[in-house]
Amino acid sequence: MIVQTASGDIREASDTRTEMVQKEFRRQSETSNEIAGEISMFSELENMTMQSGKIVEFNSAEKSKLF
């Protein structure tokens, strides 16, 4: 097992990054932001769940397809 521990800030930069996890991938933070020209999320085998203690907002310049 490899364990990485850091205090302070970590910054990474690359042209391409690939992460492969065989079982479970978790991230936990107070605030999380993902910014890209295009974002795709896929669930091939199971349902996808989005959960919030408050409102889930969808903001799009185009129409949103939910079903």
mmCIF file of the N, C-alpha and C atoms, coordinates in Angstrom:
data_MODEL
# 
_entry.id   MODEL 
# 
loop_
_atom_site.group_PDB 
_atom_site.id 
_atom_site.type_symbol 
_atom_site.label_atom_id 
_atom_site.label_alt_id 
_atom_site.label_comp_id 
_atom_site.label_asym_id 
_atom_site.label_entity_id 
_atom_site.label_seq_id 
_atom_site.pdbx_PDB_ins_code 
_atom_site.Cartn_x 
_atom_site.Cartn_y 
_atom_site.Cartn_z 
_atom_site.occupancy 
_atom_site.B_iso_or_equiv 
_atom_site.pdbx_formal_charge 
_atom_site.auth_seq_id 
_atom_site.auth_comp_id 
_atom_site.auth_asym_id 
_atom_site.auth_atom_id 
_atom_site.pdbx_PDB_model_num 
ATOM 1   N N  . MET A 1 1  ? 0.838   -1.166 0.000   1.00 0.00 ? 1  MET A N  1 
ATOM 2   C CA . MET A 1 1  ? 0.000   0.000  0.000   1.00 0.00 ? 1  MET A CA 1 
ATOM 3   C C  . MET A 1 1  ? 0.894   1.244  0.000   1.00 0.00 ? 1  MET A C  1 
ATOM 4   N N  . ILE A 1 2  ? 0.528   2.226  -0.821  1.00 0.00 ? 2  ILE A N  1 
ATOM 5   C CA . ILE A 1 2  ? 1.231   3.503  -0.873  1.00 0.00 ? 2  ILE A CA 1 
ATOM 6   C C  . ILE A 1 2  ? 0.319   4.564  -0.268  1.00 0.00 ? 2  ILE A C  1 
ATOM 7   N N  . VAL A 1 3  ? 0.825   5.316  0.685   1.00 0.00 ? 3  VAL A N  1 
ATOM 8   C CA . VAL A 1 3  ? 0.063   6.380  1.326   1.00 0.00 ? 3  VAL A CA 1 
ATOM 9   C C  . VAL A 1 3  ? 0.777   7.695  1.089   1.00 0.00 ? 3  VAL A C  1 
ATOM 10  N N  . GLN A 1 4  ? 0.047   8.690  0.592   1.00 0.00 ? 4  GLN A N  1 
ATOM 11  C CA . GLN A 1 4  ? 0.603   10.030 0.401   1.00 0.00 ? 4  GLN A CA 1 
ATOM 12  C C  . GLN A 1 4  ? -0.064  10.962 1.388   1.00 0.00 ? 4  GLN A C  1 
ATOM 13  N N  . THR A 1 5  ? 0.735   11.743 2.093   1.00 0.00 ? 5  THR A N  1 
ATOM 14  C CA . THR A 1 5  ? 0.220   12.705 3.054   1.00 0.00 ? 5  THR A CA 1 
ATOM 15  C C  . THR A 1 5  ? 0.875   14.044 2.781   1.00 0.00 ? 5  THR A C  1 
ATOM 16  N N  . ALA A 1 6  ? 0.093   15.122 2.854   1.00 0.00 ? 6  ALA A N  1 
ATOM 17  C CA . ALA A 1 6  ? 0.637   16.449 2.618   1.00 0.00 ? 6  ALA A CA 1 
ATOM 18  C C  . ALA A 1 6  ? -0.039  17.448 3.545   1.00 0.00 ? 6  ALA A C  1 
ATOM 19  N N  . SER A 1 7  ? 0.692   18.480 3.888   1.00 0.00 ? 7  SER A N  1 
ATOM 20  C CA . SER A 1 7  ? 0.093   19.606 4.592   1.00 0.00 ? 7  SER A CA 1 
ATOM 21  C C  . SER A 1 7  ? 0.375   20.838 3.749   1.00 0.00 ? 7  SER A C  1 
ATOM 22  N N  . GLY A 1 8  ? -0.552  21.772 3.719   1.00 0.00 ? 8  GLY A N  1 
ATOM 23  C CA . GLY A 1 8  ? -0.398  22.925 2.834   1.00 0.00 ? 8  GLY A CA 1 
ATOM 24  C C  . GLY A 1 8  ? -1.043  22.643 1.494   1.00 0.00 ? 8  GLY A C  1 
ATOM 25  N N  . ASP A 1 9  ? -0.566  23.296 0.461   1.00 0.00 ? 9  ASP A N  1 
ATOM 26  C CA . ASP A 1 9  ? -1.155  23.186 -0.872  1.00 0.00 ? 9  ASP A CA 1 
ATOM 27  C C  . ASP A 1 9  ? -0.377  22.210 -1.747  1.00 0.00 ? 9  ASP A C  1 
ATOM 28  N N  . ILE A 1 10 ? -1.112  21.524 -2.631  1.00 0.00 ? 10 ILE A N  1 
ATOM 29  C CA . ILE A 1 10 ? -0.512  20.691 -3.670  1.00 0.00 ? 10 ILE A CA 1 
ATOM 30  C C  . ILE A 1 10 ? -1.052  21.196 -5.000  1.00 0.00 ? 10 ILE A C  1 
ATOM 31  N N  . ARG A 1 11 ? -0.178  21.452 -5.953  1.00 0.00 ? 11 ARG A N  1 
ATOM 32  C CA . ARG A 1 11 ? -0.585  21.871 -7.293  1.00 0.00 ? 11 ARG A CA 1 
ATOM 33  C C  . ARG A 1 11 ? 0.055   20.930 -8.296  1.00 0.00 ? 11 ARG A C  1 
ATOM 34  N N  . GLU A 1 12 ? -0.739  20.475 -9.258  1.00 0.00 ? 12 GLU A N  1 
ATOM 35  C CA . GLU A 1 12 ? -0.246  19.583 -10.302 1.00 0.00 ? 12 GLU A CA 1 
ATOM 36  C C  . GLU A 1 12 ? -0.614  20.167 -11.648 1.00 0.00 ? 12 GLU A C  1 
ATOM 37  N N  . ALA A 1 13 ? 0.251   19.981 -12.623 1.00 0.00 ? 13 ALA A N  1 
ATOM 38  C CA . ALA A 1 13 ? -0.024  20.427 -13.983 1.00 0.00 ? 13 ALA A CA 1 
ATOM 39  C C  . ALA A 1 13 ? 0.477   19.357 -14.955 1.00 0.00 ? 13 ALA A C  1 
ATOM 40  N N  . SER A 1 14 ? -0.335  19.081 -15.986 1.00 0.00 ? 14 SER A N  1 
ATOM 41  C CA . SER A 1 14 ? 0.066   18.107 -16.999 1.00 0.00 ? 14 SER A CA 1 
ATOM 42  C C  . SER A 1 14 ? -0.767  18.314 -18.249 1.00 0.00 ? 14 SER A C  1 
ATOM 43  N N  . ASP A 1 15 ? -0.305  17.762 -19.363 1.00 0.00 ? 15 ASP A N  1 
ATOM 44  C CA . ASP A 1 15 ? -1.089  17.799 -20.596 1.00 0.00 ? 15 ASP A CA 1 
ATOM 45  C C  . ASP A 1 15 ? -2.244  16.799 -20.537 1.00 0.00 ? 15 ASP A C  1 
ATOM 46  N N  . THR A 1 16 ? -1.986  15.626 -20.005 1.00 0.00 ? 16 THR A N  1 
ATOM 47  C CA . THR A 1 16 ? -2.996  14.584 -19.896 1.00 0.00 ? 16 THR A CA 1 
ATOM 48  C C  . THR A 1 16 ? -2.821  13.882 -18.555 1.00 0.00 ? 16 THR A C  1 
ATOM 49  N N  . ARG A 1 17 ? -3.940  13.548 -17.912 1.00 0.00 ? 17 ARG A N  1 
ATOM 50  C CA . ARG A 1 17 ? -3.884  12.814 -16.647 1.00 0.00 ? 17 ARG A CA 1 
ATOM 51  C C  . ARG A 1 17 ? -4.931  11.704 -16.690 1.00 0.00 ? 17 ARG A C  1 
ATOM 52  N N  . THR A 1 18 ? -4.533  10.506 -16.344 1.00 0.00 ? 18 THR A N  1 
ATOM 53  C CA . THR A 1 18 ? -5.428  9.358  -16.300 1.00 0.00 ? 18 THR A CA 1 
ATOM 54  C C  . THR A 1 18 ? -5.310  8.720  -14.926 1.00 0.00 ? 18 THR A C  1 
ATOM 55  N N  . GLU A 1 19 ? -6.453  8.500  -14.284 1.00 0.00 ? 19 GLU A N  1 
ATOM 56  C CA . GLU A 1 19 ? -6.485  7.822  -12.998 1.00 0.00 ? 19 GLU A CA 1 
ATOM 57  C C  . GLU A 1 19 ? -7.282  6.538  -13.170 1.00 0.00 ? 19 GLU A C  1 
ATOM 58  N N  . MET A 1 20 ? -6.745  5.433  -12.743 1.00 0.00 ? 20 MET A N  1 
ATOM 59  C CA . MET A 1 20 ? -7.421  4.142  -12.844 1.00 0.00 ? 20 MET A CA 1 
ATOM 60  C C  . MET A 1 20 ? -7.579  3.577  -11.430 1.00 0.00 ? 20 MET A C  1 
ATOM 61  N N  . VAL A 1 21 ? -8.814  3.307  -11.032 1.00 0.00 ? 21 VAL A N  1 
ATOM 62  C CA . VAL A 1 21 ? -9.107  2.753  -9.718  1.00 0.00 ? 21 VAL A CA 1 
ATOM 63  C C  . VAL A 1 21 ? -9.943  1.497  -9.929  1.00 0.00 ? 21 VAL A C  1 
ATOM 64  N N  . GLN A 1 22 ? -9.539  0.376  -9.356  1.00 0.00 ? 22 GLN A N  1 
ATOM 65  C CA . GLN A 1 22 ? -10.247 -0.878 -9.598  1.00 0.00 ? 22 GLN A CA 1 
ATOM 66  C C  . GLN A 1 22 ? -11.531 -1.000 -8.797  1.00 0.00 ? 22 GLN A C  1 
ATOM 67  N N  . LYS A 1 23 ? -11.590 -0.427 -7.607  1.00 0.00 ? 23 LYS A N  1 
ATOM 68  C CA . LYS A 1 23 ? -12.788 -0.638 -6.785  1.00 0.00 ? 23 LYS A CA 1 
ATOM 69  C C  . LYS A 1 23 ? -13.500 0.665  -6.453  1.00 0.00 ? 23 LYS A C  1 
ATOM 70  N N  . GLU A 1 24 ? -13.012 1.438  -5.538  1.00 0.00 ? 24 GLU A N  1 
ATOM 71  C CA . GLU A 1 24 ? -13.746 2.608  -5.051  1.00 0.00 ? 24 GLU A CA 1 
ATOM 72  C C  . GLU A 1 24 ? -12.843 3.838  -5.046  1.00 0.00 ? 24 GLU A C  1 
ATOM 73  N N  . PHE A 1 25 ? -13.373 4.956  -5.545  1.00 0.00 ? 25 PHE A N  1 
ATOM 74  C CA . PHE A 1 25 ? -12.645 6.222  -5.614  1.00 0.00 ? 25 PHE A CA 1 
ATOM 75  C C  . PHE A 1 25 ? -13.422 7.241  -4.793  1.00 0.00 ? 25 PHE A C  1 
ATOM 76  N N  . ARG A 1 26 ? -12.793 7.869  -3.817  1.00 0.00 ? 26 ARG A N  1 
ATOM 77  C CA . ARG A 1 26 ? -13.457 8.850  -2.965  1.00 0.00 ? 26 ARG A CA 1 
ATOM 78  C C  . ARG A 1 26 ? -12.671 10.149 -2.937  1.00 0.00 ? 26 ARG A C  1 
ATOM 79  N N  . ARG A 1 27 ? -13.410 11.249 -2.914  1.00 0.00 ? 27 ARG A N  1 
ATOM 80  C CA . ARG A 1 27 ? -12.829 12.565 -2.696  1.00 0.00 ? 27 ARG A CA 1 
ATOM 81  C C  . ARG A 1 27 ? -13.684 13.267 -1.653  1.00 0.00 ? 27 ARG A C  1 
ATOM 82  N N  . GLN A 1 28 ? -13.051 13.997 -0.777  1.00 0.00 ? 28 GLN A N  1 
ATOM 83  C CA . GLN A 1 28 ? -13.798 14.731 0.239   1.00 0.00 ? 28 GLN A CA 1 
ATOM 84  C C  . GLN A 1 28 ? -13.157 16.094 0.410   1.00 0.00 ? 28 GLN A C  1 
ATOM 85  N N  . SER A 1 29 ? -13.977 17.136 0.360   1.00 0.00 ? 29 SER A N  1 
ATOM 86  C CA . SER A 1 29 ? -13.461 18.488 0.552   1.00 0.00 ? 29 SER A CA 1 
ATOM 87  C C  . SER A 1 29 ? -14.585 19.405 1.003   1.00 0.00 ? 29 SER A C  1 
ATOM 88  N N  . GLU A 1 30 ? -14.224 20.546 1.504   1.00 0.00 ? 30 GLU A N  1 
ATOM 89  C CA . GLU A 1 30 ? -15.215 21.546 1.889   1.00 0.00 ? 30 GLU A CA 1 
ATOM 90  C C  . GLU A 1 30 ? -15.880 22.127 0.651   1.00 0.00 ? 30 GLU A C  1 
ATOM 91  N N  . THR A 1 31 ? -15.103 22.409 -0.397  1.00 0.00 ? 31 THR A N  1 
ATOM 92  C CA . THR A 1 31 ? -15.605 22.914 -1.677  1.00 0.00 ? 31 THR A CA 1 
ATOM 93  C C  . THR A 1 31 ? -14.844 22.213 -2.792  1.00 0.00 ? 31 THR A C  1 
ATOM 94  N N  . SER A 1 32 ? -15.554 21.811 -3.849  1.00 0.00 ? 32 SER A N  1 
ATOM 95  C CA . SER A 1 32 ? -14.922 21.152 -4.984  1.00 0.00 ? 32 SER A CA 1 
ATOM 96  C C  . SER A 1 32 ? -15.391 21.828 -6.271  1.00 0.00 ? 32 SER A C  1 
ATOM 97  N N  . ASN A 1 33 ? -14.457 22.193 -7.139  1.00 0.00 ? 33 ASN A N  1 
ATOM 98  C CA . ASN A 1 33 ? -14.768 22.828 -8.418  1.00 0.00 ? 33 ASN A CA 1 
ATOM 99  C C  . ASN A 1 33 ? -14.088 22.057 -9.537  1.00 0.00 ? 33 ASN A C  1 
ATOM 100 N N  . GLU A 1 34 ? -14.838 21.789 -10.600 1.00 0.00 ? 34 GLU A N  1 
ATOM 101 C CA . GLU A 1 34 ? -14.280 21.166 -11.798 1.00 0.00 ? 34 GLU A CA 1 
ATOM 102 C C  . GLU A 1 34 ? -14.660 22.050 -12.975 1.00 0.00 ? 34 GLU A C  1 
ATOM 103 N N  . ILE A 1 35 ? -13.667 22.529 -13.697 1.00 0.00 ? 35 ILE A N  1 
ATOM 104 C CA . ILE A 1 35 ? -13.899 23.464 -14.800 1.00 0.00 ? 35 ILE A CA 1 
ATOM 105 C C  . ILE A 1 35 ? -13.248 22.889 -16.050 1.00 0.00 ? 35 ILE A C  1 
ATOM 106 N N  . ALA A 1 36 ? -14.034 22.789 -17.133 1.00 0.00 ? 36 ALA A N  1 
ATOM 107 C CA . ALA A 1 36 ? -13.509 22.247 -18.386 1.00 0.00 ? 36 ALA A CA 1 
ATOM 108 C C  . ALA A 1 36 ? -14.366 22.742 -19.537 1.00 0.00 ? 36 ALA A C  1 
ATOM 109 N N  . GLY A 1 37 ? -13.853 22.638 -20.739 1.00 0.00 ? 37 GLY A N  1 
ATOM 110 C CA . GLY A 1 37 ? -14.624 22.976 -21.929 1.00 0.00 ? 37 GLY A CA 1 
ATOM 111 C C  . GLY A 1 37 ? -15.789 22.025 -22.123 1.00 0.00 ? 37 GLY A C  1 
ATOM 112 N N  . GLU A 1 38 ? -15.619 20.765 -21.723 1.00 0.00 ? 38 GLU A N  1 
ATOM 113 C CA . GLU A 1 38 ? -16.676 19.748 -21.800 1.00 0.00 ? 38 GLU A CA 1 
ATOM 114 C C  . GLU A 1 38 ? -16.435 18.731 -20.705 1.00 0.00 ? 38 GLU A C  1 
ATOM 115 N N  . ILE A 1 39 ? -17.502 18.290 -20.046 1.00 0.00 ? 39 ILE A N  1 
ATOM 116 C CA . ILE A 1 39 ? -17.410 17.281 -18.994 1.00 0.00 ? 39 ILE A CA 1 
ATOM 117 C C  . ILE A 1 39 ? -18.375 16.153 -19.322 1.00 0.00 ? 39 ILE A C  1 
ATOM 118 N N  . SER A 1 40 ? -17.894 14.918 -19.275 1.00 0.00 ? 40 SER A N  1 
ATOM 119 C CA . SER A 1 40 ? -18.726 13.738 -19.495 1.00 0.00 ? 40 SER A CA 1 
ATOM 120 C C  . SER A 1 40 ? -18.629 12.840 -18.274 1.00 0.00 ? 40 SER A C  1 
ATOM 121 N N  . MET A 1 41 ? -19.776 12.339 -17.817 1.00 0.00 ? 41 MET A N  1 
ATOM 122 C CA . MET A 1 41 ? -19.817 11.371 -16.722 1.00 0.00 ? 41 MET A CA 1 
ATOM 123 C C  . MET A 1 41 ? -20.631 10.181 -17.197 1.00 0.00 ? 41 MET A C  1 
ATOM 124 N N  . PHE A 1 42 ? -20.140 8.979  -16.953 1.00 0.00 ? 42 PHE A N  1 
ATOM 125 C CA . PHE A 1 42 ? -20.802 7.772  -17.421 1.00 0.00 ? 42 PHE A CA 1 
ATOM 126 C C  . PHE A 1 42 ? -20.951 6.780  -16.268 1.00 0.00 ? 42 PHE A C  1 
ATOM 127 N N  . SER A 1 43 ? -22.076 6.115  -16.220 1.00 0.00 ? 43 SER A N  1 
ATOM 128 C CA . SER A 1 43 ? -22.282 4.983  -15.329 1.00 0.00 ? 43 SER A CA 1 
ATOM 129 C C  . SER A 1 43 ? -22.784 3.834  -16.201 1.00 0.00 ? 43 SER A C  1 
ATOM 130 N N  . GLU A 1 44 ? -21.931 2.875  -16.488 1.00 0.00 ? 44 GLU A N  1 
ATOM 131 C CA . GLU A 1 44 ? -22.269 1.804  -17.418 1.00 0.00 ? 44 GLU A CA 1 
ATOM 132 C C  . GLU A 1 44 ? -23.118 0.704  -16.792 1.00 0.00 ? 44 GLU A C  1 
ATOM 133 N N  . LEU A 1 45 ? -22.972 0.468  -15.491 1.00 0.00 ? 45 LEU A N  1 
ATOM 134 C CA . LEU A 1 45 ? -23.633 -0.684 -14.887 1.00 0.00 ? 45 LEU A CA 1 
ATOM 135 C C  . LEU A 1 45 ? -24.706 -0.329 -13.867 1.00 0.00 ? 45 LEU A C  1 
ATOM 136 N N  . GLU A 1 46 ? -24.573 0.756  -13.160 1.00 0.00 ? 46 GLU A N  1 
ATOM 137 C CA . GLU A 1 46 ? -25.478 1.082  -12.062 1.00 0.00 ? 46 GLU A CA 1 
ATOM 138 C C  . GLU A 1 46 ? -26.093 2.465  -12.267 1.00 0.00 ? 46 GLU A C  1 
ATOM 139 N N  . ASN A 1 47 ? -27.005 2.828  -11.390 1.00 0.00 ? 47 ASN A N  1 
ATOM 140 C CA . ASN A 1 47 ? -27.621 4.149  -11.410 1.00 0.00 ? 47 ASN A CA 1 
ATOM 141 C C  . ASN A 1 47 ? -26.606 5.213  -11.014 1.00 0.00 ? 47 ASN A C  1 
ATOM 142 N N  . MET A 1 48 ? -26.894 6.446  -11.366 1.00 0.00 ? 48 MET A N  1 
ATOM 143 C CA . MET A 1 48 ? -26.060 7.575  -10.965 1.00 0.00 ? 48 MET A CA 1 
ATOM 144 C C  . MET A 1 48 ? -26.881 8.408  -9.986  1.00 0.00 ? 48 MET A C  1 
ATOM 145 N N  . THR A 1 49 ? -26.300 8.748  -8.855  1.00 0.00 ? 49 THR A N  1 
ATOM 146 C CA . THR A 1 49 ? -27.006 9.487  -7.817  1.00 0.00 ? 49 THR A CA 1 
ATOM 147 C C  . THR A 1 49 ? -26.329 10.829 -7.592  1.00 0.00 ? 49 THR A C  1 
ATOM 148 N N  . MET A 1 50 ? -27.147 11.882 -7.585  1.00 0.00 ? 50 MET A N  1 
ATOM 149 C CA . MET A 1 50 ? -26.682 13.219 -7.240  1.00 0.00 ? 50 MET A CA 1 
ATOM 150 C C  . MET A 1 50 ? -27.499 13.638 -6.022  1.00 0.00 ? 50 MET A C  1 
ATOM 151 N N  . GLN A 1 51 ? -26.825 14.013 -4.953  1.00 0.00 ? 51 GLN A N  1 
ATOM 152 C CA . GLN A 1 51 ? -27.529 14.280 -3.710  1.00 0.00 ? 51 GLN A CA 1 
ATOM 153 C C  . GLN A 1 51 ? -27.074 15.604 -3.122  1.00 0.00 ? 51 GLN A C  1 
ATOM 154 N N  . SER A 1 52 ? -28.024 16.350 -2.580  1.00 0.00 ? 52 SER A N  1 
ATOM 155 C CA . SER A 1 52 ? -27.714 17.632 -1.954  1.00 0.00 ? 52 SER A CA 1 
ATOM 156 C C  . SER A 1 52 ? -28.620 17.850 -0.756  1.00 0.00 ? 52 SER A C  1 
ATOM 157 N N  . GLY A 1 53 ? -28.091 18.458 0.275   1.00 0.00 ? 53 GLY A N  1 
ATOM 158 C CA . GLY A 1 53 ? -28.889 18.845 1.426   1.00 0.00 ? 53 GLY A CA 1 
ATOM 159 C C  . GLY A 1 53 ? -29.747 20.061 1.114   1.00 0.00 ? 53 GLY A C  1 
ATOM 160 N N  . LYS A 1 54 ? -29.464 20.704 -0.013  1.00 0.00 ? 54 LYS A N  1 
ATOM 161 C CA . LYS A 1 54 ? -30.219 21.880 -0.451  1.00 0.00 ? 54 LYS A CA 1 
ATOM 162 C C  . LYS A 1 54 ? -30.685 21.663 -1.886  1.00 0.00 ? 54 LYS A C  1 
ATOM 163 N N  . ILE A 1 55 ? -30.666 22.682 -2.726  1.00 0.00 ? 55 ILE A N  1 
ATOM 164 C CA . ILE A 1 55 ? -31.185 22.642 -4.096  1.00 0.00 ? 55 ILE A CA 1 
ATOM 165 C C  . ILE A 1 55 ? -30.104 22.162 -5.067  1.00 0.00 ? 55 ILE A C  1 
ATOM 166 N N  . VAL A 1 56 ? -30.477 21.324 -6.029  1.00 0.00 ? 56 VAL A N  1 
ATOM 167 C CA . VAL A 1 56 ? -29.599 20.956 -7.138  1.00 0.00 ? 56 VAL A CA 1 
ATOM 168 C C  . VAL A 1 56 ? -29.969 21.870 -8.296  1.00 0.00 ? 56 VAL A C  1 
ATOM 169 N N  . GLU A 1 57 ? -29.022 22.666 -8.763  1.00 0.00 ? 57 GLU A N  1 
ATOM 170 C CA . GLU A 1 57 ? -29.280 23.634 -9.827  1.00 0.00 ? 57 GLU A CA 1 
ATOM 171 C C  . GLU A 1 57 ? -28.653 23.182 -11.135 1.00 0.00 ? 57 GLU A C  1 
ATOM 172 N N  . PHE A 1 58 ? -29.397 23.365 -12.229 1.00 0.00 ? 58 PHE A N  1 
ATOM 173 C CA . PHE A 1 58 ? -28.895 23.111 -13.572 1.00 0.00 ? 58 PHE A CA 1 
ATOM 174 C C  . PHE A 1 58 ? -28.938 24.435 -14.318 1.00 0.00 ? 58 PHE A C  1 
ATOM 175 N N  . ASN A 1 59 ? -27.797 24.941 -14.719 1.00 0.00 ? 59 ASN A N  1 
ATOM 176 C CA . ASN A 1 59 ? -27.732 26.190 -15.469 1.00 0.00 ? 59 ASN A CA 1 
ATOM 177 C C  . ASN A 1 59 ? -27.126 25.894 -16.840 1.00 0.00 ? 59 ASN A C  1 
ATOM 178 N N  . SER A 1 60 ? -27.882 26.200 -17.894 1.00 0.00 ? 60 SER A N  1 
ATOM 179 C CA . SER A 1 60 ? -27.418 25.916 -19.243 1.00 0.00 ? 60 SER A CA 1 
ATOM 180 C C  . SER A 1 60 ? -27.868 27.024 -20.182 1.00 0.00 ? 60 SER A C  1 
ATOM 181 N N  . ALA A 1 61 ? -27.000 27.408 -21.094 1.00 0.00 ? 61 ALA A N  1 
ATOM 182 C CA . ALA A 1 61 ? -27.383 28.386 -22.111 1.00 0.00 ? 61 ALA A CA 1 
ATOM 183 C C  . ALA A 1 61 ? -28.331 27.741 -23.123 1.00 0.00 ? 61 ALA A C  1 
ATOM 184 N N  . GLU A 1 62 ? -28.302 26.419 -23.227 1.00 0.00 ? 62 GLU A N  1 
ATOM 185 C CA . GLU A 1 62 ? -29.178 25.651 -24.116 1.00 0.00 ? 62 GLU A CA 1 
ATOM 186 C C  . GLU A 1 62 ? -30.229 24.937 -23.275 1.00 0.00 ? 62 GLU A C  1 
ATOM 187 N N  . LYS A 1 63 ? -31.117 24.201 -23.907 1.00 0.00 ? 63 LYS A N  1 
ATOM 188 C CA . LYS A 1 63 ? -32.104 23.397 -23.194 1.00 0.00 ? 63 LYS A CA 1 
ATOM 189 C C  . LYS A 1 63 ? -31.414 22.247 -22.451 1.00 0.00 ? 63 LYS A C  1 
ATOM 190 N N  . SER A 1 64 ? -31.956 21.871 -21.311 1.00 0.00 ? 64 SER A N  1 
ATOM 191 C CA . SER A 1 64 ? -31.415 20.738 -20.539 1.00 0.00 ? 64 SER A CA 1 
ATOM 192 C C  . SER A 1 64 ? -32.245 19.496 -20.824 1.00 0.00 ? 64 SER A C  1 
ATOM 193 N N  . LYS A 1 65 ? -31.551 18.384 -21.092 1.00 0.00 ? 65 LYS A N  1 
ATOM 194 C CA . LYS A 1 65 ? -32.211 17.094 -21.314 1.00 0.00 ? 65 LYS A CA 1 
ATOM 195 C C  . LYS A 1 65 ? -32.029 16.261 -20.060 1.00 0.00 ? 65 LYS A C  1 
ATOM 196 N N  . LEU A 1 66 ? -33.081 16.081 -19.284 1.00 0.00 ? 66 LEU A N  1 
ATOM 197 C CA . LEU A 1 66 ? -32.972 15.309 -18.054 1.00 0.00 ? 66 LEU A CA 1 
ATOM 198 C C  . LEU A 1 66 ? -33.460 13.872 -18.236 1.00 0.00 ? 66 LEU A C  1 
ATOM 199 N N  . PHE A 1 67 ? -34.259 13.607 -19.278 1.00 0.00 ? 67 PHE A N  1 
ATOM 200 C CA . PHE A 1 67 ? -34.773 12.255 -19.518 1.00 0.00 ? 67 PHE A CA 1 
ATOM 201 C C  . PHE A 1 67 ? -34.656 11.916 -20.975 1.00 0.00 ? 67 PHE A C  1 
# 
